[in-house]
Amino acid sequence: MYLFFFYAVLMSPTVQDIFNIIDSIAPVHLAEPWDNVGLMVGNWSAQVTAILLGLDPTTPLLDEALTLNANLVITHHPVIFHPLKSIHLDQPDGQFIELALKNKMSIISSHTNFDSAPGGTSDILAQLLGLQNIQPLVPHECGEPGCGIGRVGDYVDPLSPEDFIERLRTACAPPWLLGAGTVPRRISRVAVCGGSCSELAEQALRAEAQVLLTAEVKHHIARRAEETGLWLIDAGHFATELPGMHNLARLLAAEADKRFGGIPVAVCGIQGSPLHLI
């Protein structure tokens, strides 16, 4: 089932128009220096029929876009991350690019710029957990308020570990939960970072967080948590980033409605975590 954000279109926006909206939500200058964001494939002047958002650039994502008549796909993870020396059509990235070009689809990536932005990946996760006084865990060097990687916030009324886990399951429906370190008796301050951010454990400790919620926790960081008193929770990369994509869809649809009378916007309904418990 798809959740469409749909309004009567007064004028058909271009790829450039939609990118301008994304840049107002998650400016490109917020992206990390090593990242690649913006238009990956396509034509700035192409008229946009509909938009599909997904975390990962896969050919099934494009197949889904075709069924929805969406010729603009916005992914969180970029299909072109490192400079390309060749494109092999028998490899997943090459097949993705070929299918996009064949069907005149444009692909935009909004990655660490959206991670850092207000209302972005970690910000919305912190909100869904009911945290208050939310601030960036690692403020962005640009100094703009509310921008940075990760978030840290408080519970005015501390929660039990069981209540926190219940909120977590409601917030992002993780396929699993892995824990390391000391489980607090009561939880009043939590750091979150959607995706792979266990290297921010020291920053979480300095921020006096009792919990760091993230994904892909590294072994040595999990071992260190046993001695530092931090409760590390791994809820999966996909699960901790997906709520952000839904929020991006809402923000994008609302702004497109103001500027153009709207356009169909949907979040991919077929992608799930590529990892499964066996």
TORDREN-750151 format. One record per residue (C-alpha): x, y, z; residue in three letters; residue number from 1. Coordinates in pm, 1 decimal. Example, Ala and Ser with C-alpha at 12.3 -4.5 7.8 and 13.67 -1.06 7.14 Angstrom:
<recs>
[rec [1230.0,-450.0,780.0],'ALA',1]
[rec [1367.0,-106.0,714.0],'SER',2]
</recs>
This chain:
<recs>
[rec [0.0,0.0,0.0],'MET',1]
[rec [131.6,343.3,-95.1],'TYR',2]
[rec [83.8,667.3,91.8],'LEU',3]
[rec [54.8,929.0,-180.8],'PHE',4]
[rec [80.7,1297.5,-121.0],'PHE',5]
[rec [-126.4,1422.4,-414.6],'PHE',6]
[rec [-270.4,1756.1,-511.6],'TYR',7]
[rec [-413.1,1898.1,-834.2],'ALA',8]
[rec [-114.7,2014.7,-1037.2],'VAL',9]
[rec [-137.0,2375.9,-1155.6],'LEU',10]
[rec [190.4,2366.4,-1345.0],'MET',11]
[rec [434.5,2086.0,-1411.9],'SER',12]
[rec [763.4,2136.0,-1225.6],'PRO',13]
[rec [1101.1,2044.4,-1370.4],'THR',14]
[rec [1371.9,1833.5,-1210.2],'VAL',15]
[rec [1549.2,2160.2,-1128.9],'GLN',16]
[rec [1234.8,2288.6,-955.0],'ASP',17]
[rec [1211.9,1978.2,-737.3],'ILE',18]
[rec [1582.7,1989.2,-662.2],'PHE',19]
[rec [1540.8,2350.1,-548.0],'ASN',20]
[rec [1279.9,2233.4,-297.9],'ILE',21]
[rec [1507.2,1955.7,-172.3],'ILE',22]
[rec [1790.9,2206.4,-140.7],'ASP',23]
[rec [1567.3,2429.8,71.1],'SER',24]
[rec [1496.8,2133.7,301.9],'ILE',25]
[rec [1845.3,1981.3,306.1],'ALA',26]
[rec [2096.5,2222.6,150.2],'PRO',27]
[rec [2381.1,2064.5,-44.4],'VAL',28]
[rec [2638.2,2251.2,164.4],'HIS',29]
[rec [2537.3,2037.6,463.6],'LEU',30]
[rec [2668.6,1721.0,293.5],'ALA',31]
[rec [2989.2,1570.6,426.8],'GLU',32]
[rec [3299.3,1640.9,211.5],'PRO',33]
[rec [3330.8,1274.6,111.0],'TRP',34]
[rec [2967.2,1246.1,0.9],'ASP',35]
[rec [2805.1,1278.5,-341.7],'ASN',36]
[rec [2461.3,1441.0,-348.4],'VAL',37]
[rec [2241.1,1612.3,-604.4],'GLY',38]
[rec [2148.5,1500.3,-955.0],'LEU',39]
[rec [2309.0,1162.5,-1023.9],'MET',40]
[rec [2140.6,1083.4,-1355.9],'VAL',41]
[rec [1898.8,1279.5,-1571.8],'GLY',42]
[rec [1799.2,1612.6,-1715.0],'ASN',43]
[rec [1753.6,1932.8,-1513.2],'TRP',44]
[rec [1488.2,2061.4,-1754.3],'SER',45]
[rec [1276.7,1743.8,-1770.9],'ALA',46]
[rec [912.5,1782.8,-1664.5],'GLN',47]
[rec [834.3,1575.9,-1355.1],'VAL',48]
[rec [526.7,1353.0,-1369.0],'THR',49]
[rec [553.0,1200.1,-1020.3],'ALA',50]
[rec [819.0,1132.9,-756.3],'ILE',51]
[rec [921.1,812.4,-579.8],'LEU',52]
[rec [1156.0,813.1,-279.1],'LEU',53]
[rec [1363.1,516.2,-163.5],'GLY',54]
[rec [1663.7,453.6,54.7],'LEU',55]
[rec [1867.8,249.5,-190.3],'ASP',56]
[rec [1926.7,281.5,-566.6],'PRO',57]
[rec [1808.8,-55.5,-698.0],'THR',58]
[rec [1646.3,-168.1,-1020.6],'THR',59]
[rec [1330.6,-287.2,-836.7],'PRO',60]
[rec [1297.0,70.2,-710.2],'LEU',61]
[rec [1297.4,195.1,-1070.0],'LEU',62]
[rec [1050.9,-76.9,-1172.2],'ASP',63]
[rec [820.6,46.0,-898.3],'GLU',64]
[rec [864.2,404.2,-1018.5],'ALA',65]
[rec [761.0,298.6,-1368.8],'LEU',66]
[rec [439.8,141.8,-1239.8],'THR',67]
[rec [361.3,472.2,-1065.1],'LEU',68]
[rec [450.1,682.2,-1372.3],'ASN',69]
[rec [719.1,850.8,-1163.1],'ALA',70]
[rec [1005.6,982.2,-1372.0],'ASN',71]
[rec [1195.5,1133.7,-1077.4],'LEU',72]
[rec [1344.4,905.6,-813.3],'VAL',73]
[rec [1502.9,1042.5,-497.2],'ILE',74]
[rec [1734.2,805.7,-311.1],'THR',75]
[rec [1908.0,854.3,18.7],'HIS',76]
[rec [2216.4,654.3,-76.4],'HIS',77]
[rec [2378.8,775.3,-399.3],'PRO',78]
[rec [2411.7,540.2,-695.5],'VAL',79]
[rec [2735.1,718.5,-790.0],'ILE',80]
[rec [2944.1,745.8,-476.2],'PHE',81]
[rec [3299.9,732.4,-604.8],'HIS',82]
[rec [3408.3,869.4,-946.2],'PRO',83]
[rec [3323.3,616.8,-1216.9],'LEU',84]
[rec [3596.0,483.8,-1444.6],'LYS',85]
[rec [3357.9,249.5,-1623.3],'SER',86]
[rec [2993.8,138.9,-1629.2],'ILE',87]
[rec [2933.6,-234.3,-1659.5],'HIS',88]
[rec [2580.3,-326.0,-1757.5],'LEU',89]
[rec [2609.1,-669.1,-1597.9],'ASP',90]
[rec [2661.0,-510.3,-1253.0],'GLN',91]
[rec [2385.0,-366.9,-1026.6],'PRO',92]
[rec [2494.5,-2.1,-1048.3],'ASP',93]
[rec [2533.4,-22.0,-1425.3],'GLY',94]
[rec [2193.3,-186.7,-1462.3],'GLN',95]
[rec [2037.8,84.1,-1247.0],'PHE',96]
[rec [2189.7,362.4,-1456.9],'ILE',97]
[rec [2096.6,187.1,-1782.3],'GLU',98]
[rec [1732.7,143.1,-1675.8],'LEU',99]
[rec [1709.7,506.4,-1565.2],'ALA',100]
[rec [1853.3,634.0,-1893.7],'LEU',101]
[rec [1641.4,399.1,-2103.7],'LYS',102]
[rec [1324.2,532.5,-1943.0],'ASN',103]
[rec [1440.5,896.5,-1924.1],'LYS',104]
[rec [1424.6,894.3,-1545.8],'MET',105]
[rec [1612.1,1142.0,-1331.6],'SER',106]
[rec [1781.4,1035.1,-1006.8],'ILE',107]
[rec [1858.7,1269.9,-719.1],'ILE',108]
[rec [2045.1,1171.5,-402.6],'SER',109]
[rec [1991.4,1348.6,-70.5],'SER',110]
[rec [2226.6,1176.8,172.1],'HIS',111]
[rec [2434.6,1334.4,449.1],'THR',112]
[rec [2285.6,1674.9,373.5],'ASN',113]
[rec [1948.2,1532.3,478.4],'PHE',114]
[rec [2109.6,1350.3,772.6],'ASP',115]
[rec [2231.9,1686.0,900.0],'SER',116]
[rec [1924.7,1897.6,824.3],'ALA',117]
[rec [1642.9,1992.2,1063.2],'PRO',118]
[rec [1365.4,1740.9,1006.0],'GLY',119]
[rec [1619.6,1499.5,859.9],'GLY',120]
[rec [1713.7,1140.6,933.2],'THR',121]
[rec [1816.2,1168.4,1297.8],'SER',122]
[rec [1595.5,1465.8,1380.2],'ASP',123]
[rec [1275.0,1285.0,1290.1],'ILE',124]
[rec [1391.2,969.7,1471.0],'LEU',125]
[rec [1448.1,1172.8,1787.5],'ALA',126]
[rec [1103.6,1330.8,1750.6],'GLN',127]
[rec [935.0,993.9,1702.4],'LEU',128]
[rec [1101.1,873.3,2022.0],'LEU',129]
[rec [939.6,1164.0,2206.2],'GLY',130]
[rec [1265.8,1334.1,2301.8],'LEU',131]
[rec [1264.5,1699.4,2402.1],'GLN',132]
[rec [1530.2,1971.4,2390.3],'ASN',133]
[rec [1664.9,1806.6,2075.3],'ILE',134]
[rec [2004.9,1931.1,1958.5],'GLN',135]
[rec [2264.3,1807.7,1705.5],'PRO',136]
[rec [2502.0,1554.3,1855.1],'LEU',137]
[rec [2783.1,1684.6,1632.1],'VAL',138]
[rec [2695.6,2039.8,1519.0],'PRO',139]
[rec [2773.1,2120.4,1156.4],'HIS',140]
[rec [3075.7,2338.2,1095.8],'GLU',141]
[rec [2854.2,2589.7,914.0],'CYS',142]
[rec [2714.0,2689.5,1252.2],'GLY',143]
[rec [2352.3,2696.3,1133.5],'GLU',144]
[rec [2112.4,2624.9,1421.9],'PRO',145]
[rec [1976.8,2271.7,1434.7],'GLY',146]
[rec [2218.4,2135.1,1173.6],'CYS',147]
[rec [2459.8,1850.5,1233.2],'GLY',148]
[rec [2502.4,1475.3,1246.6],'ILE',149]
[rec [2301.8,1283.6,1504.9],'GLY',150]
[rec [2073.8,1423.7,1771.2],'ARG',151]
[rec [2064.3,1421.7,2150.8],'VAL',152]
[rec [1759.9,1496.1,2362.3],'GLY',153]
[rec [1592.8,1447.7,2698.3],'ASP',154]
[rec [1299.2,1284.3,2865.7],'TYR',155]
[rec [1161.9,1520.0,3128.7],'VAL',156]
[rec [1006.7,1215.5,3290.4],'ASP',157]
[rec [1270.2,938.8,3271.8],'PRO',158]
[rec [1168.2,611.7,3110.5],'LEU',159]
[rec [1235.8,255.1,3208.1],'SER',160]
[rec [1440.1,55.6,2956.2],'PRO',161]
[rec [1127.7,-141.0,2869.6],'GLU',162]
[rec [928.0,173.0,2795.4],'ASP',163]
[rec [1210.3,312.4,2582.4],'PHE',164]
[rec [1230.2,-6.9,2377.3],'ILE',165]
[rec [854.6,3.2,2324.4],'GLU',166]
[rec [884.8,357.5,2190.6],'ARG',167]
[rec [1171.3,249.7,1968.4],'LEU',168]
[rec [974.2,-35.1,1817.4],'ARG',169]
[rec [685.1,201.4,1747.0],'THR',170]
[rec [911.8,467.8,1597.7],'ALA',171]
[rec [1093.3,261.6,1337.0],'CYS',172]
[rec [978.7,-103.0,1350.4],'ALA',173]
[rec [1330.9,-247.9,1370.0],'PRO',174]
[rec [1372.4,-604.3,1240.6],'PRO',175]
[rec [1602.2,-670.9,1533.8],'TRP',176]
[rec [1758.3,-498.4,1831.9],'LEU',177]
[rec [2113.6,-561.4,1942.6],'LEU',178]
[rec [2247.7,-413.7,2264.3],'GLY',179]
[rec [2589.3,-362.2,2418.6],'ALA',180]
[rec [2700.9,-199.5,2738.3],'GLY',181]
[rec [2518.8,-109.5,3056.0],'THR',182]
[rec [2138.2,-92.3,3057.5],'VAL',183]
[rec [2033.3,213.3,3263.1],'PRO',184]
[rec [1772.2,172.0,3532.1],'ARG',185]
[rec [1605.8,493.1,3415.0],'ARG',186]
[rec [1663.6,676.1,3088.2],'ILE',187]
[rec [1660.1,1054.9,3078.2],'SER',188]
[rec [1900.6,1145.9,2795.6],'ARG',189]
[rec [1935.7,970.1,2459.1],'VAL',190]
[rec [2155.2,1018.9,2152.4],'ALA',191]
[rec [2037.4,893.7,1813.3],'VAL',192]
[rec [2200.6,871.4,1472.4],'CYS',193]
[rec [2020.1,697.0,1189.5],'GLY',194]
[rec [2242.2,469.7,984.0],'GLY',195]
[rec [2596.3,365.7,1067.4],'SER',196]
[rec [2716.1,599.1,1345.4],'CYS',197]
[rec [2859.9,388.9,1625.5],'SER',198]
[rec [3181.5,591.1,1595.3],'GLU',199]
[rec [2988.9,872.7,1764.8],'LEU',200]
[rec [2984.2,682.9,2094.7],'ALA',201]
[rec [3244.2,915.1,2248.5],'GLU',202]
[rec [3043.0,1221.8,2145.2],'GLN',203]
[rec [2733.6,1064.0,2299.5],'ALA',204]
[rec [2919.7,1010.9,2625.0],'LEU',205]
[rec [3047.1,1369.1,2625.8],'ARG',206]
[rec [2688.2,1482.9,2573.0],'ALA',207]
[rec [2597.5,1282.7,2886.9],'GLU',208]
[rec [2367.6,1049.8,2695.1],'ALA',209]
[rec [2290.2,718.1,2860.7],'GLN',210]
[rec [2186.1,557.3,2531.3],'VAL',211]
[rec [2310.9,575.3,2173.1],'LEU',212]
[rec [2064.8,442.3,1916.7],'LEU',213]
[rec [2222.2,375.0,1577.8],'THR',214]
[rec [2308.4,83.6,1346.4],'ALA',215]
[rec [2601.0,-132.1,1233.6],'GLU',216]
[rec [2774.6,-107.4,1570.3],'VAL',217]
[rec [3139.5,-203.8,1539.2],'LYS',218]
[rec [3284.4,-475.3,1760.7],'HIS',219]
[rec [3547.2,-266.4,1935.4],'HIS',220]
[rec [3297.5,11.7,2007.3],'ILE',221]
[rec [3051.3,-240.0,2151.9],'ALA',222]
[rec [3328.7,-381.7,2369.7],'ARG',223]
[rec [3423.4,-33.8,2491.2],'ARG',224]
[rec [3061.2,36.2,2584.3],'ALA',225]
[rec [3088.1,-238.3,2845.6],'GLU',226]
[rec [3335.0,-19.6,3035.5],'GLU',227]
[rec [3207.4,331.8,2965.7],'THR',228]
[rec [2851.2,287.7,3090.4],'GLY',229]
[rec [2687.4,371.5,2756.7],'LEU',230]
[rec [2399.6,154.1,2635.5],'TRP',231]
[rec [2451.4,101.2,2261.8],'LEU',232]
[rec [2149.1,-12.5,2063.3],'ILE',233]
[rec [2173.6,-134.9,1704.3],'ASP',234]
[rec [1830.4,-116.6,1539.3],'ALA',235]
[rec [1943.0,-171.0,1180.6],'GLY',236]
[rec [2052.3,70.6,910.0],'HIS',237]
[rec [1732.9,55.7,705.1],'PHE',238]
[rec [1495.0,87.6,1001.0],'ALA',239]
[rec [1669.7,389.1,1152.3],'THR',240]
[rec [1678.2,579.5,821.7],'GLU',241]
[rec [1336.6,498.5,671.1],'LEU',242]
[rec [1133.4,737.8,892.2],'PRO',243]
[rec [1342.9,1021.5,754.9],'GLY',244]
[rec [1244.7,934.5,397.6],'MET',245]
[rec [878.3,948.5,491.2],'HIS',246]
[rec [932.4,1290.6,645.2],'ASN',247]
[rec [1120.4,1410.0,336.4],'LEU',248]
[rec [824.6,1298.3,124.1],'ALA',249]
[rec [584.9,1496.9,343.6],'ARG',250]
[rec [802.0,1808.4,337.6],'LEU',251]
[rec [857.0,1782.2,-37.8],'LEU',252]
[rec [487.9,1730.9,-114.1],'ALA',253]
[rec [382.4,2022.2,105.6],'ALA',254]
[rec [627.7,2263.7,-57.2],'GLU',255]
[rec [543.7,2140.1,-408.1],'ALA',256]
[rec [178.6,2209.1,-328.8],'ASP',257]
[rec [263.2,2569.5,-241.2],'LYS',258]
[rec [478.1,2627.7,-547.8],'ARG',259]
[rec [311.2,2423.6,-820.6],'PHE',260]
[rec [-24.9,2307.6,-694.2],'GLY',261]
[rec [132.8,1976.3,-600.4],'GLY',262]
[rec [260.2,1658.5,-760.3],'ILE',263]
[rec [222.8,1287.3,-670.2],'PRO',264]
[rec [488.7,1186.2,-417.8],'VAL',265]
[rec [529.6,837.0,-272.3],'ALA',266]
[rec [780.5,640.4,-66.5],'VAL',267]
[rec [895.4,303.3,-199.0],'CYS',268]
[rec [671.5,25.4,-79.0],'GLY',269]
[rec [887.5,-273.7,-172.0],'ILE',270]
[rec [1224.6,-202.9,-11.3],'GLN',271]
[rec [1303.4,-348.6,327.7],'GLY',272]
[rec [1617.4,-427.6,518.1],'SER',273]
[rec [1854.0,-637.9,305.3],'PRO',274]
[rec [1959.4,-819.6,622.3],'LEU',275]
[rec [1740.1,-1083.8,784.5],'HIS',276]
[rec [1763.6,-1297.9,1093.2],'LEU',277]
[rec [1804.9,-1667.4,1008.9],'ILE',278]
</recs>
